[in-house]
């Protein structure tokens, strides 16, 4: 059975953080398995429909995990080449322990060259830097000696999710990921991407996709149909962005009920 997930709205600098708590609690009560938070550090434009991540995702996960009990929290996706991998590993392991092992580290390479320039990171090296960072993070999680003592050690696996459907992203997911998340694919393209991923690894990688329903009600049936088709194509998780925080709880409820009825 597919796991429903929610991409929390984190695009408005005027939204009170307590609203995120309300949405996370509602998602947990509705049976959503994971709540994702976006990531941008210094985007070249205002936060909004194109750039999410007003509240830094790892810090926010700590805040939300303290107010919930079952739902997992993850980054979708953290722009890993903008960050120090040793610090990311320390932060993620700490959150995993404090939350009762409910963290997923979702990573991607990023796409906004101006944001890389703003923080002094080389844009054209982002793929290589992401792979090198994942090697460091996986090594620290596994207890490898990196020249110092790494704590807190993991008591339970901390899944790494790789986002994206390019050839390098699929290779990266096959090499490093416990989970993979597509974005914007139809069912046929999703199935083809999954086949490519499966051909590159003998490990089981949980596969899923992000989709959205944040427009008018007339797009509701389209979103449910896409979710149903992706599930039939092999999606094990569906992460949905519902748009406006004021309508997210109602849309989470309607989408859950409709997808259950359609499956």
N, C-alpha and C positions, 0 to 999 in steps of 0.2 A: 504494500500500500504506500502511496506517495506521501512524503512528509511535507506538509504545508509550512512555509516560512514567510516571514515578513521583513521587508526592507523598511526600517523606521525612517520617517521624514526628519532630516537634519539639514535643512536648506535655509531656514529662516533665523536670522540673528535676533529677531524679536520674539520667537517662540520661547516661553518659559521652560526650563528643563524639567519641571514637574510634569509637563505634558508628555514628555518621553516616558516617564515612569508610568503614567496612566496607560499609555499605549502598550508598553511592555507587559504590564499586569494583565491587560485585556487580552493580549495575544496568548499569554500563558493560559488564561482561563478558557479561551476558545480552542485550545489544543494545538496551537502553532508550536512547532518544535524548536525553531531557531529564529532569533531576531538579529538582523544585520545592520551595521552602521557604515556609512560611506567615509571616505577619507580624502581631504585636500588640505594642504598646509598653507600655501600662498597662491591660490588660483589667480589667473589674470583678469578675471571678471567677478562680479558680485555673486555671492552664494545664491542659488536658486535652482531652476530646473536643470541647468547644465552642470553646476558644481555643488556637490553636497559635502557635508563635513564641518558645519559651523562649530559643533562641539567635538573636540578631539576624540576619536573612537575608543581608544583603549582606556582613557580616563573615564569616559562615559560608561563603558561596560562595567567598570568597578562600581559606579553609582547605581546602575540599573540592577546589577546582580545582587546588591545588598537589599533590594526591595522585592526580589522574586525568589522562587525556590527550585523550579524545574527547567524552565526554558533555557536553551543554550544562547550564547551571544557570540557574534563574530564580526569581522571586518569584511566588507564587500565593496571594494577591496582596498586593503592598505597598499599604498604606493611604496613598495619595499625599497627601491633604489634611492629614495629620498631619506632613508633612515639608517641609523647605525644598527647592524644586525645583532650585536651583543646586547644592546639596550633593549631591542625588540624582544629578544629571547627572554631576558630577565623580566620585562614587563608582562609578557604573555604567561610565563610560568608562574609569576606571582598572582596574576588574575585567576589562573586556572585553580590554584590552591585556595585562594580566598573565596572563590565562587562555588566551591564544591565540584570542581572539574567540569565546568560548563562553558569552556571557551573554545572557539575555533579561530585559528589564525588564517584569515583569507588574504591572499596577496595577488598583486598584479604589477605590471611594469610601468604603468602610467602612460599618458598620451599627450599631455599638454607641455610642449617644449618650453613655453614661457615660464611655467611653474618651476621647471628644472633650473632654468637660468636664474630665477629669483632666489633660489636657495643654494645656488652654486654647485649643482649636481650636473654631471655630463649626460645629456639626453641620449646621445648615440651609443652610450655604453650601458644603457639601462637594462638590457637583456642579460648581458654578462654579469653585471653587478647583482641582479636579482638571483641568478643561479649561484653565484658565490655566497650571497647572503643566506640563501636557503641551505646550502651545505653547512655553513657555520651554525645556523639555528638548529637544523636536524642533528648535527653533531653534539651540540650542547644538551639538547633534549635526551639524547641517547647516552649521555655520560662521558663523552669523549673529553680528553684532556686538552684544553685550549690555552694552557699556560697559567691557569688560576682555578679557583674553586667556584663552581657554578651552583647556586642555590636560589630558590627552592627546587630540589629535584622533583621530577614528575612522579606522582603516585599512580596516575592513570594517563593513558596516551592523550596528547594534545594534538588534535587533528590539524593538518595544514590543508587549506583549500586553495586551489589555484584557479583564478578566473581568466576567462578569455578563450577564444576559439581559433586563434591563429595557429599555424603549424608549430612555432616555438612554444606557445602556451600549452598545447596538447602534449608536446614532448616534456615540458616542465611538469605538468600534472602527472604524467606517467612515471616520471623519475622521483618526484618529491611529494606528491599529493596523496592524501587520503580521500579528498573530495575534489570535485571539479564542477565549476559553475559556468555555464554558457550565458550569453546575453544577446537577445534579439534574434534568435534563430527560429525558423519554422520547424515543424516536426521532422520533415525530411532531412533538412540540413543538420538538425540535432542528431539524428540517428547516424548520419554519415560521420559526424565528428566523434561520436562515441565509438564507432567502429575503428576509427584511426587511433583513438586513445587506447582502446583495448588491445590493439595489435602491438603496442609498444611496451606492455607490461603484463606480468603474470599476477600481480597483486590486484586485489579488488579495490577499485576506486569508485566511491559513490558519485554518481553523475546526476546533475540537475541543471536547472536553467532559471534565470531571472526573467520576469515579465512584468508588465505594468497594467494597471487599470486606474487611471486618474482623470480620465476625461468624462464626458457626459454618460448618462445611463445607457445611451444607445450603444456604447462600446462594451457594455458589461457582457453581453452574450458572446462577443468576439473574444474577450479575455478568457471566459470560461471554456469556449471551444478550443482556444489555443492550449490552455492548461490540460484539457482532456486529451488533445492530440499529442502533446509532449509526453504525457504519462504513458499513452499507448506506445510511443516510440522508445520508451525505456527510462524516462526521467524518474529518478528516485526521490528527488526533492524539487519543489517549486517555490521560488522566492519571489514574492509579489510586492511591488511598490504601489501603494494606494494613493499617493499624492497628498493633498491637503490634510494636515493633522486633524482638522475638525470633522472630517468625514471618514477617517481611517478605521475607526472601530466599526461603524456601520458597514463599510465595504469589506472589512475582514470577515464579518459575520456572514454577509450575503455571499461572498466568494466561497467560503468554506461550505456553506449549505448547498450552493449550486454545484460545486465540483463533486461533493459527496453524492448528490442526486444523479449526476451525469455519469459517475463511474460504476 
